[in-house]
Amino acid sequence: DAGITQSPRYKITETGRQVTLMCHQTWSHSYMFWYRQDLGHGLRLIYYSAAADITDKGEVPDGYVVSRSKTENFPLTLESATRSQTSVYFCASSPTKAPGTQHFGDGTRLSIL
Amino acid sequence: QQPVQSPQAVILREGEDAVINCSSSKALYSVHWYRQKHGEAPVFLMILLKGGEQKGHDKISASFNEKKQQSSLYLTASQLSYSGTYFCGTEVLDGLTFGKGTHLIIQP
């Protein structure tokens, strides 16, 4: 089915571990985004990508790494997880940059102990 | 910088109206409205563009005052299905930054 899927849906890991969140879209949208959602903060942009091999920092990029070797995939890696990175992570895609409509995945709930 | 939303929460009876406000400290070129139900992804409602017309979606409409850097979302004759958290988003870099959200609870 067409759409945007994130995996895993839930993840528990320990401080200092590396963890990768996956995002896959089937629309061939050029733009992809990673947001984190925390209570009291709304959604904040971590990284975004305009096309394969083009990525840029968002509002809160520290502690995160992204790559985009293929248009359809946009993984987000926490190289050394910290408790402050416990959050719900949403991936989104859009055919254009803002103000294009963004389509969100179902999110990954990440807990770091 | 994230836009500021008000109120933080609203409790309504089915059929009542609600207004959710969104304001920014910087110039706005567009305002985006999304709704999120608990445990689900945010879902797009509408975009308001600078110089554009007021938008509507069923009984949900919105306005955009560019000079005041504000937008308002109007929910008319609210239905139970309108419950959720409403976010306004404004452009940052090539993506969006969202307000903290307004929790809307509709009671029968």
Interface residues (C-beta under 8 A of the other chain):
Chain A: Y31 F33 Y35 G40 H41 G42 L43 R44 L45 Y48 A50 D56 K57 G58 E59 F90 K97 A98 P99 T101 Q102 H103 F104 G105 D106 G107
Chain B: Q2 Y29 S30 H32 E40 A41 P42 V43 F44 I47 L49 F87 G89 E91 V92 L93 D94 G95 L96 T97 F98 G99 K100 G101
